[in-house]
Amino acid sequence: MHELSLCQALLDQVERVAKDHRATRVDRILLKVGPLSGVEPSLLKHAYPLAATGTIAEAAELVIEPAEVRVHCLDCGAETDAQPNRLLCGSCGSFKTRLVSGDEMLLANLELTIPDD
């Protein structure tokens, strides 16, 4: 399962951040997942508990928010929202666009428990 390996990589990153901040627990993980990322959010949610078992993030809430698809137009220079199956400029309608966002899986935020020193 592709999503299980993604969860394991995510947890490696989360554990590094938690260690850097001397956290004792990870309470919440916020991910932004674009529709063009190749990641199925529901499968990621199902794989997470298995991957998180025995880690500092075992009890963390995994929140997944959709990321917007945005394109930069090579004709008019505008940056606009687009549909995943229709990457046209929202300003001039050109098909000559470059994807700016919508293909990412981004660790957007972590809520950590950090002991008082």
C-alpha positions in Angstrom: 0.0 0.0 0.0 1.5 3.3 -1.2 -0.2 5.3 1.6 1.5 3.2 4.3 5.0 4.1 3.1 3.9 7.7 2.9 2.7 7.6 6.5 6.0 6.1 7.6 7.9 8.9 5.8 5.6 11.5 7.3 6.1 10.0 10.8 9.9 10.1 10.3 9.6 13.9 9.6 7.2 14.4 12.5 9.5 12.6 14.9 12.5 14.7 13.8 10.5 17.9 14.4 9.3 16.6 17.8 12.8 15.7 18.8 14.2 19.1 17.8 11.6 20.7 20.0 12.1 18.2 22.9 8.4 17.3 22.7 7.0 14.4 24.8 4.0 13.9 22.6 2.5 14.9 19.2 -1.1 15.8 19.7 -2.2 16.9 16.1 -0.8 16.6 12.6 -2.2 18.8 9.9 -1.5 17.8 6.3 -2.5 19.6 3.1 -3.0 17.1 0.2 -3.5 18.2 -3.4 -5.9 16.4 -5.7 -3.0 15.9 -8.2 -0.6 14.4 -5.5 -1.5 10.8 -6.2 -2.4 10.4 -2.5 -5.8 9.1 -1.5 -6.7 10.9 1.8 -9.1 8.2 3.1 -6.4 5.5 2.5 -3.8 7.7 4.3 -6.2 8.1 7.3 -6.7 4.3 7.4 -2.9 3.6 7.2 -1.9 6.1 9.8 -2.8 4.2 13.0 -0.8 1.2 11.8 2.3 3.3 10.9 2.0 5.4 14.1 1.9 2.5 16.6 4.8 2.8 19.0 5.8 6.3 17.9 5.6 9.6 19.7 2.7 10.4 17.4 0.7 7.3 18.2 -2.2 9.2 19.8 -2.1 12.2 17.5 -5.1 13.3 15.5 -4.4 13.3 11.8 -6.2 16.1 10.0 -6.1 16.2 6.2 -7.2 19.3 4.3 -7.4 19.6 0.6 -4.9 21.9 -1.2 -6.1 24.1 -4.0 -5.0 23.6 -7.6 -3.4 26.8 -8.9 -1.7 27.5 -12.2 0.5 30.3 -13.5 -0.3 31.4 -17.1 2.6 31.6 -19.5 0.6 33.9 -21.8 -0.9 36.5 -19.5 1.2 35.9 -16.3 -1.9 35.5 -14.0 -1.9 33.0 -11.2 -5.4 31.5 -10.8 -7.3 28.6 -9.4 -7.9 25.7 -11.8 -9.7 22.3 -11.8 -7.6 19.1 -11.5 -8.8 17.9 -14.9 -8.7 21.3 -16.6 -5.5 23.3 -16.0 -6.6 26.4 -17.9 -5.9 30.0 -16.9 -8.8 31.4 -15.0 -8.0 34.9 -16.4 -7.5 34.5 -20.2 -8.5 30.8 -20.7 -5.0 29.8 -22.1 -3.9 26.2 -21.9 -0.3 27.3 -21.6 0.0 27.1 -17.8 2.4 25.8 -15.2 1.2 24.0 -12.1 1.9 26.1 -9.0 0.1 23.9 -6.4 -2.2 21.0 -6.1 0.3 18.1 -6.5 1.7 18.3 -3.0 1.4 16.5 0.3 2.6 19.1 2.8 3.1 18.9 6.6 1.4 22.2 7.4 1.3 22.1 11.2 2.1 20.1 14.3 0.7 20.5 17.8 3.2 19.2 20.3 3.3 18.7 24.0 6.5 20.3 25.3 7.4 20.0 29.0 8.2 23.1 31.0 11.9 23.3 31.9 
